[in-house]
Amino acid sequence: MRSILLCALGIIFSNLIHAQQFSSDNPEYKPLVMSGESALNNMKYDSCMIYYKQAFEIKQTSYLSTLRNAACAFSAGNKAYMDEQLKIAFDLSWGGSKNIFNNYPEFEYLKNTEFDELIDQMYVEYGEKSGVNLALMEEFEVIRYEDQRYRREMRGVEEKYGWESPQMDSLWVLQNAADSINTIRICELIEEMGYPGKSIVGDGQASTAFLVIQHADLEIQEKYLSIITEAADKGEVSWRSVALLVDRVNMRNGRPQIYGSQVSRHPVTNEYYFSEIENPMKIDSIRATVGLGPLQEYANNWDFTWDPKRNRELVEEVKAIKAKEEFEKEKKDK
């Protein structure tokens, strides 16, 4: 399914879905973890550990920051501290830690190293202890990879060649084929066992079935929305994920989105904007009910400003453009 919605391009970019959020409101915490991340990316591993140690004196509940700290410790040759931090990260979220390691670019330099091997080893160990279906968990890793395989390339291809380019068309042919295979398999599993969430495939793959349904046809999305919603209520999948599916179904039925998860681009000016939102003046409060951060933090992923008035103008402009196109098409077909 090829959609003009930019959210389709990612997990979304897997990790842009939620925007970066911080586990502490302490004003000293955010600068410290951001400095730690910067030090990791600039290969200043000793400084990286110092920043994170100071941050963790305030609070340590982020497995992302903890995993980054463990990477710094490994790169600095501090194995004992690395082991300590990896255990904390996996205790916080063993599946989430594995997903982050697989998908975040700052860990790319650690692939095919002892650190990589240790991540894989711990992932299996924690999975066995949790009693999940290891075979299905491994299958979901492949499904998740295929779901994002070509979408990962689309933003760069769009920027270089354009959304309507032959290069983009080629990517969509490949991605649509992968989506079709994934959708058949996920639908089979849901019919067989209900939503295959956290208790079955672990917290790292709990959203994989959601991702596949998110990229499926509207008929399939509507069929399984209530099942996925019920799974979220039981803690089998994050409500933050379900919010995206709710918005997608609403929009495809011509209704405003609720949580502001769907970003579009103006067909003439190329401006990014949020597709119509049901209650824009209360959107941050509504997003907070499902664990999503402020809308401006989400908009930062596309470098545009969330301005309710301007956003409304863009929504109306695009509606008018589409209405005119439909009118011209009908007139031509007569």
Buried (B, 14 or more C-beta within 10 A) or exposed (E): BEBEBBBBBBBBBBBBBBBBEBBBEEEEBBEBBBBBBEBBEEEBBEBBBBBBBBBBEBBBEBBBBBBBBBBBBBBBEBEEBBBBBBEBBBEBBBBBBBBBBBBBEBBEEBEEEEBBEBBEEBBBEBBEEBEBBBEBBBBBBEBBBBBBEBBBBBBEBBEEEEBEEEEBEEBBEEBEEBBEEBBEBBBEBBEEEBBBBBBBBBBBBBBBBBBBBBBBBEEBBBBBBEBBBBBBEEEBBBBBBBBBBBBBBBBBEEEBBBBBBBBBBBBEEEBBBBBBBBEBEEBBEBBEEBEBBBBEBBBBBBEBEBEEEEBBEBBEBBEEEEEEEEEEEEEEEE
